[in-house]
Amino acid sequence: MKLEAPDQRIKLLFAAEDGQTLRLENSDDWYRHYMAIPKAQRPVMRTYTLRALRCDCNEMDVEFVLHGVNGPASRWALQSTPGDTLQVVAPNADFDGDSGGYEWVAPPQMQQGLLIADETALPAAMGILEQLAQWANPPRVQAFFEVPVAGDCISVAQFPFAEVFWLPRDVGQQQLHGTLLVEAVRQRVDIPPSARTAAQSLAENSLGGDLLWERAQGAGGFYAWVAAESSTVKALRRYLIGECDLDRSTVNFMAYWC
């Protein structure tokens, strides 16, 4: 296994509808074999961020959002015990090429950054901050993180280059998912004039259905990464591109879920 970027995506396979756990073939054609399994016997697949990897001791870190036992991933995280197994689809360390499954590719000349994430994208966003902290001269970063409760706000003192806004939904009047993110960005986002451009199309790219997915193509001094629930990402995109004239080539927009 290898970690290509701080927002590296992997697949976790949970028990199927019938309660069985089938193992997939270890091959480049794994997805075709996966889809050929009858739905009732097919393992439930979910996408997660590979938060950390320690190949020397065969360990990796994956962070789960816990929301009861109704979903297969949260249920497994709550009920699993040491020794339980889980099949993982991840980049192969023996493959010399780029395995993909990530979007964050910060330009070396980056001077200012923007991170926007809800709790599902927080592991990747924290990994990005950790990567930038290793730079000789880290860029100035604004970060907006919406989380379920105040207890989910963690220390970011080790990132003095970052201005982090924590947005817990349980403080004050209970807020709908994504509302705090959109409001905070509207009130506080700092976009440099050099990152603005006019007369852009708002046509969307997607991974199918409602999952908006656009990768930054620019290589300038400003670079942004936005990942959250689909309708939240769409609202942020309309504001940043449609109202703020942010150059869409500088931004990764990713609907992690809907």
N, C-alpha and C positions, 0 to 999 in steps of 0.2 A: 504494500500500500504506500501511496505517497500523497503529499499535500502540496498542491500547485499554487494555491492562493488562500488568503484568509477567509474568503467566502466560498471555499470549496464545498460543493454539494455532493452528498452521497445518498444512496438508497438503503433504507432499512426494510427488511421483510418480516412481517408479523404473521401470526396464525391466520389461516383462511377462514371463510365463513363456516365451514364444517368443523373448525377447531383443529384441523390437522396442520402440520408444518412441513411442507415439501421443500427439499433443497433443490436449488437451480443448478444447472450445469455450469461449470467454471469454463466459460468460453466467450469469445468475442460476440457470439450470436445469442447471448443470454436473453435479450429482450424478446426475440422471436419465440424462443422456447417458453418464456414466461407467458406470453400472450396465447400460446397454444394450449395452456392448461385450462381445463374447464373452470368457469368463474367460481363455482362453489369450492373447488380445491385449490384455487390460485392464491398464493400468499398475498396478503394485503401489503402494498408497497407505499411507503411514505418517504418524502425527501427531507433530509436534515443537513445541517452544517457540520463538517468535520472540524470541531473546535480546536483540537490539538492531537498530535500524533507522536508517539514515542516508540519508534521501531525497535530500539535496543531491548525493550522489555515487552514488546507486543501489546502495547496499550494505546487506546485512543479515547478522546473525550467527546461526548455528544451531549448537548444540553436539551432537555425536554421542557415544554410548557405543559404544566399539569392542569387539567380541566376535568377531573373526574374519571370514571371508568367507562364512559360511553364510547370513546374513540379507542381504536386498537393501540395506538402509540402511547397515549397517556395511561391507558390501562396496564400496558406492559411495564411502563416505568414505575407505576405505583405498586404492582404486584410481583415484580421479578425479584429474585434473590440471588446472591452470589453463586455462580456456577451455571445459571441459566444461559442459554445460547441464543444467538440472533444472527441471521445471515445478513451480510453487508455487501453491497455493490459499490466499489470504490476504485479510484485510479490505481493501476498496476505499476508498482515500482520498477518492474522489469521492462516496461515500455518506455523507450527513449523519447518519444514524441510528446506533444502536448495532449493531455487527456481531456481537456476541457472541463465543463461543469463549474465554471466560475465566471465572474464578470469584472471583478476589481483588477484593473491594470493601471496603476497610477503612473502618469507621465513623470519622468525624472525631473522635469522643469516645473512641476506642480508647486505653486506657492500658496494656494488657498483651496480648501476643500469643504464639502458639505455632505454630511451623513444624516439620513432620515430613516428611522426604523421603528417598527412595533416590536412586541416581544418575540415574535417568530424570527425576526431578522437580527435581533440583538446579539446573538453569539457571533455572527459574521461581522457586525459593526464593531464589536469589541476587538475582534481579531484584526480588523483594519487599523484601529487605533494602535494596537500593539506593534503592528508592522511599521507604521509611520514613526513610532517612537524610536525605532532603530536607525532612522535617518540621521545623518550628521546635522542637518538643519531641517527639522520637521516643518511642514507647512502649517499655516494657521487654519484651524478646522472649526466649523460650527457643527454641532451634533444635536439632533432632536430625537429623543428616545421615549416612546409611549409604552407604558407597562401597566399591568393590571392593578397592582397595589404599591403603596409607598415602600414596602419592604423589599420590592424588587429593584430599587434604586441602589446601585453599588458604587463604591468609591472609584473616582477617576482622577485622583490626585496625582497619579503617576503620568498623566498626560497634560502637562502645563500648557502645551500648545493648543489645546482643544477647549472650546467654550461649549459645555454640555448642558442641555436643558432636559431635565427629567420630567416626565409628564405622566404621573400615576392617575389612573382613572377613578380611584377610590377617595381622592382628596376633594373635599367640597361636594358639590352636587354630582352625582354619578353621571358619567359621560358615556355616550355611545362610542364604540370602537372607532378610532381614527379621528374623531372630532378634535381632540386636543392637539394632535399632530398638525392638522390643517390650520387650526387657529394660531398655533405658536409660530409656524412657518410664515404665515401671513403677517404676523406682527413683528417678527424679529429677524427674518432671514436677511443676510447681507450678501448681495450679488455684486461683484465689481463691474464697472462699466465695460471692461475688456471682455467680459463673458456674455454680454448682451448683443443680440442681433434681432433685426426686425423681419417681418413678412415671412414667418415660418409656417409650414403646414403642420396641422395638429393630427394628421392621419396617424392611426395607431398601428404598431406591430404587435403580434401576439403569438402565444404558444398554442393557440386554439381556445375557443370559448371566450371566457372573460379574463383570461390570464395575460394581461399586458406585459410585454417583455421587450425592452429596447436596450441595446448596448451602446455605450459611449464610443465615439469614433475620433474625438478630438485629441490633441496632444499639446495643449496649451498650459497656461498657468493655473487655470481653474478646473476642478474635477469633482463630480458629484456622484453619489450612490444613494438611491432611494429604493427601499424594499419594505413592503407591508401588505396588508389586505388589499385586494384588487380595487375596490371602489375608492379607498383612501389614496392609492397610488395614482389613480386616474384624476382625482380631484387635485392632488399636488402637481401633477403634470400640467393640467389646464392652467393652474395658477402660475407655475414657474415659467412655462413656455408661452402660454397665451397672454398672461397679464404682465409678467416681469421681463419678457423677451429674452429669457435665458437661452443661450445657444444649445439646442437639443443635442448637438454632437458632443457636448461636455458631460452629459448625464446618463447614468444607468438607471432605467426605470424597471422595476421587477415586482410583479404581483406574486408574492409568495403563496397566497391562498385566496380563496373567495368563498 
